[in-house]
Amino acid sequence: MHPTRRTLLAATGLATTGGLLTLPNLARGQAALTPIKFSLDWAFQGPQAPYLLALERGYFREEGLDVSIDRGFGAGDVPVKVASGAYQFGVGDISAVMRLRLTQPGTDLICPFILAQGSPLSAMTLRRTGIRTPKDLEGKRLAAPETDGGRQFFPAFARATGIDLAKITWITVTPPLREPMLARGDADAITGFETSGVFSLRALNIPQSDIVVMRYSNFGVALLSTGLQVRKSYAEANPRVVTGMIRAIIRGHADAWAEPDAAIAALVRRDPTAPAALEKERLIANFEFLRTPEVLSGGYGNLPMERVQASIETIRTAFAIPATLAAADFYTPAYLPAAEQLRVV
C-alpha cells in the first residue's frame, strides 16, 4: 500500500483544513529545529545557487529544519551517502538512484520530488579533435570522475547510438581536472552535465563555438534528471520534514529565477572564488532542464508514472539488469506540497 498525501498528514496529526499550507506557520512556532544534512550533486556552481539562496533566506528554517548543505561529487556519489545514513537528503541525477535500487534490492532510497524533467547529461568535446558524432568517440579517451552521471550512464548513450563500449578508453579524474584535461588535449572528450562542462570550458577561455555537445536526450535516451533523494524509512517516519524540504527547494528556485543576481550572491558568499558572471549564465542555462513545457503548464508534480517507468527501463536495458522496479515504488509524489505551491511562474 503506497502512502497518499492524506495518510501522510494523518500520521503526523496534520490532516486538518488547509493541510500542508499551514505547515510553515506551524514550524515557526516550534522551539527545536530538526537537524538535516543535505548533499548537493556537484561543486558550488550556478545550478546549486538556489539551494544556498533558500538557506540564506530562511526557507528551511521556516519549515522547522536546521539544514547544512555540502557539495557533492557526481550523481553516483549522492545516493551512496544518503543510503548509508550519512545524509538525510541528497539531490542529484535520479538515474543513479534507479540503478542502485535495481542492483541492490535491499536499498530503500526513493525520490519524492523530481526537480528536472529534462536531462543535461552529455558528452562534450572540442572541434579540434575532429569528433562530430557519437560514433567518432570510438578509439578516443574520455575523462570523467567514476561517480560522474555522464560516465555512469554512458552505456545508455552508447546503446542508443551504436557506440562500441570496448573502443572507449576512460581516464578517471577528480571533478576539478575534468575540463582542464580536455582543454590541454590530455583527453579527447568528457562526460557530465552540459551546464557543468560547457561553462567550465568557457572559464578556461575555450570559445563557445569550439565546444561540441552531444546531449544524450537528443539521441533518444529517455532519462529524467535531478531529484530529491531520501530513504523510504526516513520519509515515512518524517513526512512533514520531506514536504518541508521540497517546499523550501521550490521557493529557492523560484527566487533564483526571479532574482538570479541574489542567487549568485549567495553562491559567492559560500565560495568567493566562483566567477559570478559565468555562474549566472550557468544558472540561467540550467533552468532549461527545470522549466520544461510540462512543468510550466502543470507544475512540478506534473509527471506521469509512465515517464518514470520509461527512465527505469532505459537503465535496465542499457546495463542488462534482470531485476525490475515499479515506478510507484521509486517516485512517491504523495509527499509533494499543495498544488498551488508546485506552480511555476
NORJO-V945281 format. One record per residue. N is the residue number from 1. RES is the residue in one letter. SS is DSSP state (h for helix, s for strand, l for the rest). Layout:
N_RES_SS, N_RES_SS
This chain:
1_M_l, 2_H_l, 3_P_l, 4_T_l, 5_R_h, 6_R_h, 7_T_h, 8_L_h, 9_L_h, 10_A_h, 11_A_h, 12_T_l, 13_G_l, 14_L_l, 15_A_l, 16_T_l, 17_T_l, 18_G_l, 19_G_h, 20_L_h, 21_L_h, 22_T_h, 23_L_h, 24_P_h, 25_N_h, 26_L_h, 27_A_h, 28_R_h, 29_G_l, 30_Q_l, 31_A_l, 32_A_l, 33_L_l, 34_T_s, 35_P_s, 36_I_s, 37_K_s, 38_F_s, 39_S_s, 40_L_l, 41_D_l, 42_W_l, 43_A_l, 44_F_l, 45_Q_l, 46_G_h, 47_P_h, 48_Q_h, 49_A_h, 50_P_h, 51_Y_h, 52_L_h, 53_L_h, 54_A_h, 55_L_h, 56_E_h, 57_R_l, 58_G_l, 59_Y_h, 60_F_h, 61_R_h, 62_E_h, 63_E_l, 64_G_l, 65_L_s, 66_D_s, 67_V_s, 68_S_s, 69_I_s, 70_D_s, 71_R_l, 72_G_l, 73_F_l, 74_G_l, 75_A_h, 76_G_h, 77_D_h, 78_V_h, 79_P_h, 80_V_h, 81_K_h, 82_V_h, 83_A_h, 84_S_l, 85_G_l, 86_A_l, 87_Y_l, 88_Q_l, 89_F_s, 90_G_s, 91_V_s, 92_G_s, 93_D_s, 94_I_l, 95_S_h, 96_A_h, 97_V_h, 98_M_h, 99_R_h, 100_L_h, 101_R_h, 102_L_h, 103_T_h, 104_Q_l, 105_P_l, 106_G_l, 107_T_l, 108_D_l, 109_L_s, 110_I_s, 111_C_s, 112_P_s, 113_F_s, 114_I_s, 115_L_l, 116_A_l, 117_Q_l, 118_G_l, 119_S_l, 120_P_l, 121_L_s, 122_S_s, 123_A_s, 124_M_s, 125_T_s, 126_L_s, 127_R_h, 128_R_h, 129_T_h, 130_G_l, 131_I_l, 132_R_l, 133_T_l, 134_P_h, 135_K_h, 136_D_h, 137_L_h, 138_E_l, 139_G_l, 140_K_l, 141_R_s, 142_L_s, 143_A_s, 144_A_s, 145_P_l, 146_E_l, 147_T_l, 148_D_l, 149_G_h, 150_G_h, 151_R_h, 152_Q_h, 153_F_l, 154_F_h, 155_P_h, 156_A_h, 157_F_h, 158_A_h, 159_R_h, 160_A_h, 161_T_h, 162_G_l, 163_I_l, 164_D_l, 165_L_h, 166_A_h, 167_K_h, 168_I_l, 169_T_s, 170_W_s, 171_I_s, 172_T_s, 173_V_l, 174_T_l, 175_P_h, 176_P_h, 177_L_h, 178_R_h, 179_E_h, 180_P_h, 181_M_h, 182_L_h, 183_A_h, 184_R_h, 185_G_l, 186_D_l, 187_A_l, 188_D_l, 189_A_s, 190_I_s, 191_T_s, 192_G_s, 193_F_s, 194_E_h, 195_T_h, 196_S_h, 197_G_h, 198_V_h, 199_F_h, 200_S_h, 201_L_h, 202_R_h, 203_A_h, 204_L_l, 205_N_l, 206_I_l, 207_P_l, 208_Q_h, 209_S_h, 210_D_h, 211_I_s, 212_V_s, 213_V_s, 214_M_s, 215_R_s, 216_Y_h, 217_S_h, 218_N_h, 219_F_h, 220_G_l, 221_V_l, 222_A_l, 223_L_l, 224_L_l, 225_S_l, 226_T_s, 227_G_s, 228_L_s, 229_Q_s, 230_V_s, 231_R_s, 232_K_h, 233_S_h, 234_Y_h, 235_A_h, 236_E_h, 237_A_h, 238_N_l, 239_P_h, 240_R_h, 241_V_h, 242_V_h, 243_T_h, 244_G_h, 245_M_h, 246_I_h, 247_R_h, 248_A_h, 249_I_h, 250_I_h, 251_R_h, 252_G_h, 253_H_h, 254_A_h, 255_D_h, 256_A_h, 257_W_h, 258_A_h, 259_E_l, 260_P_h, 261_D_h, 262_A_h, 263_A_h, 264_I_h, 265_A_h, 266_A_h, 267_L_h, 268_V_h, 269_R_h, 270_R_h, 271_D_l, 272_P_l, 273_T_l, 274_A_l, 275_P_l, 276_A_h, 277_A_h, 278_L_h, 279_E_h, 280_K_h, 281_E_h, 282_R_h, 283_L_h, 284_I_h, 285_A_h, 286_N_h, 287_F_h, 288_E_h, 289_F_h, 290_L_h, 291_R_l, 292_T_l, 293_P_h, 294_E_h, 295_V_h, 296_L_h, 297_S_h, 298_G_h, 299_G_l, 300_Y_l, 301_G_l, 302_N_l, 303_L_l, 304_P_l, 305_M_h, 306_E_h, 307_R_h, 308_V_h, 309_Q_h, 310_A_h, 311_S_h, 312_I_h, 313_E_h, 314_T_h, 315_I_h, 316_R_h, 317_T_h, 318_A_h, 319_F_l, 320_A_l, 321_I_l, 322_P_l, 323_A_l, 324_T_l, 325_L_l, 326_A_l, 327_A_h, 328_A_h, 329_D_h, 330_F_l, 331_Y_s, 332_T_l, 333_P_h, 334_A_h, 335_Y_h, 336_L_l, 337_P_l, 338_A_l, 339_A_h, 340_E_h, 341_Q_h, 342_L_l, 343_R_l, 344_V_l, 345_V_l
